[in-house]
Amino acid sequence: MTHDDLAQRLVNARRQHQLIDTAAPMRMPPDAATAYAIQQAVMAGLGTTTGGWKVGARAPGGPASGAPIPATLIYASPVRLERQAFFRVLVELEIAFRFAEPIAPRADAYARDEVLALVGQILPAIEIVDSRFAEWPNVVPLAQLADAQNNGALVTGHALPYAALARSLDFVAPGLELSFDGASLVPEAPGNPAGDPRELLVWFVNHCAAMGITIEPEWTVTTGTYVGAHRIAGPGLMHGRIDGLGEVEIEFV
């Protein structure tokens, strides 16, 4: 399997709703640059526009990664989604952002204060985690990165002005709720592994600049789970809330 072939198989998996048998490791992306190139090739192959990105890191200040989300897979809450439209469903409660204006690539790196000054909106979100690989999660990380970092869809709540909440919202440990059919999915010690998710926006802006990508203000950038990932096996009502931000709801049918 060549890297071009992997991109095409990822496109076919989405279009035909058919899982990919995992290839041998030497056939997978050799580095992150190749995985990011495959992401863009998949978006082009699907013929869809970008509606947002998912970004994340495993520890504060740790290496970050991200992936584009097709506009067709971003939904406004409340929404009804067919459970069978996905290969598997895991859900994550997150904080997402939108920028106030386009951010174009440039040679000089964007500084933290500069990036945060460009944030326009903030909103609660539930990411649906999915994978096009049959053997997931036993798939090499670079293959998962190529496969949109396991993104299945994103559901967003009502957007609020970022400037009004920048000082008052607890970004590290907000009060929150996530439940499925009334049963709580919140762990004993919730928290985003990246710490303050706004730090990921700095990485994201400079990542896009390095790739020659202009960030559009309508894109929704989601920044990692506060509650881990929870598998949903069947139909039911998913409800999330982040204190100070609002609610987001999905009915799986």
N, C-alpha and C positions, 0 to 999 in steps of 0.2 A: 504494500500500500504506500503510494507516494503521498506527500503532504497535500498536493492538489487533490488526490483521490480521497483523502480523509475529509477535506472540505466538502467535496461533492457528496460523500456518504452522509455527512452531517446534514446537508441540505435535504437529501433524499429521506433520511430518517424523520425529519420534521414534516415533509410533504406527504409521505406515505404512512406515517405513524408506525414505523417498523424499527425495532432496536438494531443496533450495530453490534455484531460480534467483535469483541475487543481484539485488536491486532497485537502482534508481538511488540515488546517494548522498543525494539530498534526501528520499528515503523512509525512510532509516535513522534511528536515534535521534539527535536533535539534541544531546543532552548525556548525561552519565553518569547523572544522576537518572532520565532516561527509560529508559536501558538497565537500570538496577537494578529499575525498576518492571516492565519486561518480564520480567526473570528471575522475579520473584514471580508474575506472571500465568501464566507457563509452568508453574511448579510447581503452581499452583492448577488449571490446565487439565489437567495430567497426573493430578491427584488423588493425588499421592504425598506422603509426608512427607519432610522434610529429614533426611538422614543425615549430612551434613557440609558443609564448604565448602572451596574452594580459594582461596588468597590468594597474592599475589606482587607483586614490584616489580622494575624493571629495574636499579636501582642502590641501594646503601645510602642510606637516608633519602629515596629518591625516591618519587614518587606510587605508591600501592598501589591494587590493585583486587582484586575477589573475586567469587565466585559460589557459590550453593548447589548441592549435589550430592544428587540423589534417593537415598533410603535403598536403593532397589532396585538402585542402581548401585555400591554399596560392598560389597566381597567380602573375606572373610578368606582369607589365604594358608595353604596352597597351593590354587589354584583352576584349573579348566579353563574356558576361555572360547572361544566360537566366534568365529573371526576375522571371519566374514561378518556377525556381529551389529553390526559397526561399519562406517561408511562408509570410514574410513581408520584406521590404528592407528599412533600415535607414542607412545613410552614415555618416562617421566621418573622418575628415582629421587629420592625426596624424604623429608623428615622431617615427621611429622605429630604432632598433639597432641590431647588431650582435656582438658577442664576438669573440675575435681573437683565442681563444683556448678553449678546454673543461674546465669546472669548476666543480670539483668533490666535493661531500659533505665532510664536516669535522666538528669536534666538536666545534672549535672556530669560532665565527662569522667573516664574511668578513667585513672589514672596507671600508668606502666610497672610499678613495683614491685607495685602492687595487682593488675594483670593477671597477672604472673608468679607471684604468690602463689596464684592461683586455678588454675594448671595442675596437673592430676592425673596424666596419663599421657603418654608419648611412645612413638612407634613408627615403624618404617620403612614406607615406602609406595612403590608404583609407580602413578603416574597414567597412565591411557590418555587421550591427547589425540585428540579427534575434532571434527568440525564438521558442522553440518547444511547448510552452504552449498556449492553445487556449485563455486564459484570459489575456495574457500579454498585458499591463504592470502591471495589477492588480494581481501580483504574489509576494509572500513573497520573500524578498531579498536572503535568503539562498537557495531557490529553483532556483532562477536565477543564483546564483553562481554555483550550481550543474550543471546547464545547460550551462556550458562553459561561464558563465557571459554574456549570450546573444550573443555570437559570431556566425556569419554566414559565414564569409570568410574574407580574407585579401588580398589586392592587393598592391604590392610594386613597387616603382620606382627604378631607378638606384642607386646602393650602392656606397657611397664615403668613403674614409678613414676618420675615426673619428678624428684621430690626427690632420689632416689638418684643421678641422673645430671646434675643441673643444673650442678655444678661440674666434673665430670670429663670430660664429653663435649665434643669439639671441634665446635662448631656451625658454625664458619666453613669449615673444611677437614677434615672427617672422612675417615678411611680408608674406602674404599668399593669396591664391585665391582658392575658391571652387565654381564651377558652374555646373548647370544641363541644358543642351540645351541652354547655353549662359546666363542663369539667375543666378545671384550671390546668394549663400547660406551663405555668411559670415555675422555674426552678427555685430552689431555696435561696440562691445568691445570683440573681440575674445581673447581666452587665455585658456591654459590648467588649469583646476581646481586644479591640483596638483602642479602648479607652474613650476619649472624646472623639466622636466620629468626624468632627469638622477637620481634624488633621488629615483625614483621608481625602478631603476635597483639594488640598494642596497637591498631594500626589496626583490626583486625577487630572487637574488642570495641566500640570506639567507633563503627564503621560500623553495626554491628547496633543499638546503642543509638539512633543517629540515625534508623534506619528503624523503630524500635519493635519490634525482634525480640528475644525472649529466647533466649539461647544455652543449649542443653541439654547436660548432661554426656556424653550418649552420642554427640554429634556428633564426627566426626573432622575436624580442620582441618589440611589439608596446605598446605605453605608454600613450594613452588617447587623446581625441579629443580637438582640439583648436576652434572648431566652433559649438559645440553641435551636436545633432543628427538630421538629416533631412530625413523625409520619402519620398521615391520615389515610385510613384504609377504605373508607366508604363515604356515603353521603352524610351531610350534617351541616350545622351552622358554626362558622368560625367567627369569633368576635375578638377584636383587639382594641386596646385603649392605651394611650400614653398621656399621663397627666400634663396638662398645659397645652397639648396638641390636639387631642380629640380621638375619634374612633374610626375604625375601619372594619368592614364586615364582608364575609364571603359565604354564600350558601352553595355548598357542593351538592350537586344533584346527579 
